[in-house]
Amino acid sequence: MSKRMPRFAALTSSLLLAAGAALFGAGQASAAAQADFGYVALGDSYSSGLGAGGYDTASGDCKRTARAYPALWAAAHSPQTFSFTACSGARTGDVLANQLAPLNSGTDLVSITVGGNDAGFSDVMTTCVLQSESSCISRVNQAKAYVDSTLPGQLDQVYNAIDSRAPAAHVVVIGYPRFYKLAGTCTTGLTEGERSAINGAADHLNAAIAKRAADHGFTYASVVGAFTGHEICSGSAWLHSLNWLNVPESYHPTAAGHSGGYLPVLTNAA
């Protein structure tokens, strides 16, 4: 169970209470209290929006963009305060060191994607693209072992820090998509076995993140279903394949992946 009911359920309840209280002269105070809503978006490149384009130059290497799902959610729902500290390349330690300052006792909603960089996402993909299938699968298995042995403790540190700084917040921990549609023709340069192993690693990572989120009373939100039919090789991909002209954006969601994939998932969970 999450620590707080989803935002829209809470909002509906508050509005109903306010409507009833209005009969006795207390409605304005309830409505004013509900208007004070704070949202903080934490995490890595999947939250900052790397791959979606239109980057805010002030964010530097963090590559934050108004096309990223946190900014889209904030634009649609107009929270009174919105703090966007997610940063491309962030690991759990970076979130702890650099992203938590906006959290406080008045924070109502927190979203976060983190864990992929700790598990060696970039190195896994580099190995699979440049080396043999056996090397790829070996590197995937190494990453999965890290997810089993080390990542849970790192996630606990982040989740404990969020809980300590924003004890009343509804925290939505969002996972990662599977990268590839399997079977059929695909011109990625990777074998079916490599693509299957990479998808399996994403599932393994998501399962670990979901377990830690649940144990902290946070809401875990999967994007795997949202991206089904929009993986690389699908013909309607919401993920960049390898792009030698812009390598950092490779294997990240496009603007459509944020608006059509991540945004609805956050909206349903918030």
N, C-alpha and C positions, 0 to 999 in steps of 0.2 A: 504494500500500500504506500502511496506517496504521502509525504508529510502534510501536504495541503491538497484540497480538492482542485481539479483543473480550473484555470482562471475563469473560463466562461461559465462553468457551473457555479463558481463563487459569485461571479457578477450577477447571474440570474437570481441567485438566492438573495443577494443584497438588494437588488432592485425590487424584488417581491416584498421584502421586509420594509424597504423604504416606502413602497406604495401603501402598504398597510399602515405604517407609522404616520404617513401624511394625513390620514384621517384624524390623527390626534395631534397634528402640528409638528411632527418630528421628521418629516420627509426630507427637508432641505439639508439638515445636518447629515443624514445618512448618505444622500447623494454626493455631498461635498467630500465626505470621507472616502467614498468609492473612487472618486476622481483622482485621488492621490495614488498613482500606480507606477512602480519603478521596475524596469527591465534591464538586466545586465547580460550581455552576450560574451561568453568566454570561449577559448579553444584554439584550434589550429587552423590550417588553411581551408579546411572544409567548412569552417564557420566564417573565416575572414572574407572568403569569396574568391580566392585564387582560382583562375580559370573562367571566371564570369566576366572579366574585363571591366573597364571603366573605373580603374583604381583611384582612390583618393591619394593624391601625391603627398599629402601631409602624413599619411600612414607609413610612408617609406617602404621598407622591405616587408612590412606586415601585410601589404596588399589587401587592405580593406576596401570594400566597394559597396555602393548603394544597391547593387544587384544581388548581394548576398542575402540569404534567407533571414538573418536577424534584422537587417535594415529594412527588408521588405515587410516583415511582420510589424516592425515599429511604425512604418509608414501607413500600414493598413489599420492599426489599432490605436495609434496616438497615445502611448503611455506618457505620463507626465514627465518622467525622466527615462532616458535611454543611454546606456553606456556600452560602447562597442570596443572591447579590448582584445578580441581574438586576433591572432597573429600567425601568418604563414610560417611554417617550420616549427611551431611551438611544440615542445614536449611537456610532460607533466611538471617538470621542474621550472619551466618557463612560465607556466600558468601561475604557479605558486609565487614566483619571484616578481612577476611583472603585470599581472592581470587582475588581481583581486581587490585593488584599492577602492573601486566604486561600490563594493558590496557593503551593506549595512543592515541594521535592524528593520529599515523601511523598504528593503528590496522585496518585491513580490514575486518576480519571475527571473529565473536564471536558466540559460541554455548553454550547453557545452558539447563540443566534440573534441576528444583528446585520447591519445593512446597509440594512434597509428605511427607517429614518428618515433615514439619510444620503442616500438616493436621492430623498427628498421624498415618501414614501408619503402622508402626511396631506394635503399640498398637492395632490397628484394627485387624491385622492378628492374634496377640496373643489371643485376646478376641474370635475371631471366631473359632480358633483351639481348645481352651481349655474350652470354655463355651458353653452355650445353643444357639440355633438358635435365640431366642428372644433377648438374650444378644448381640449376634453378630450384628443383625439388628439395635438394639438400638445404639451400638457403631458406626456403619456405619453412622447412621443418625446424630449422634453427630459430626462426622468428616465432613459431608456434611454441617452442620450448620456453622462450623468453616470456611469452604471454602467460604461460602456466606458472613459471617460477618467480618472476620479478614484477611484472606489470600490476598484478592485484595490489601489492603494497604501495606502488606509486599512485595508483588511482585512489586508494584509501586516503593518502595524504591530501590529495586535491579535494576529495569529497568532504573530508573532515574539516578542511579549511573553509570551504564554502558554507558548511553547516554552522561553523563557529561564527563566521562573519555575518551570515544572513539566515538566522535561525527560523524565520517565518516564511522564507521563500519557497515557492513551488519550483523544484529543480528538474529540468528536463534534460536528460543525458541522451544524445542522439548518436546513432551508430553510423556505420559506413556501408556503402552499396557493394554488391558484387560487381566486379569489373566487366566480366565477359558473358555474352550469350554463347553457350556451348553448342556443338554440332553445326554442320553446314560449313559453308565457305567463309573464311575470314582471313584478311590480308595483314594481320598484325605482325607476322613474322614469328609468332609463338606457336608451339604445338598445342594440340588439344590437351595433352597431359599437363603442359605448363599452365594453360588457362584454367583448367580444372583445379590444379593445385593452388593457384592464386585465389580463385573463388573460395576454396575451402579454407584458406588462411583468413579471408575476410569474415567468414562465418565463425571461425574459431575466436578471432579477436572480438567480434560482436557479442559472442556468448559470454566471454570473460567480462566485458564492460557491462553487459546487462546484469550479470550476477552481482558485481560490486555495487552498481546503482541500486538494485533491489535491496541489498543488505544495508544500505544507508537510508532507505526510505524514499529514494528518488524515483522519478518516472523514467523508464527507459523507452525510447521511441525508435523503432526500426525503420530504415528507409529501403530495405531490400524489396519489399512489395511495391513501393512507389517507383523504383527504378527497373522493375521487371518489364522487359520489352523495350527498355531504353539503355541497355548495357552496350559496351563496345561490341561491335559485330552485329548489332540488332538491326541496323539500317535506319534507326531513329535514336541515335545515341545521345544521352545527356551527360556523357563523360568524354573528355578528350582522350584520344589514343596517343601514342607516342608522337610528339611533334618536335622534330629536330630544330625547328626555327624558334621554338619557345619551350624548351625542355621543362622548366618549372611547372608550366600549366598541364603537362601530360598527366593523365590519370586523375584529373580533378573535374568536378562538375562544371558544366557550362552554365550560362545564365539560365537556360531552360531547366537545367537540373536543380537550380536553386528555387526558381519560381514554381516549377511543376512537380518537383520531388520533395526537397527539404521543407519548403514553406508550408505545404498542406500538412506534413507530418508534425511540424511544430504547432501549427494552428490546432490540430486535433488533440495534441497532448497538453497544450498550455492552459 
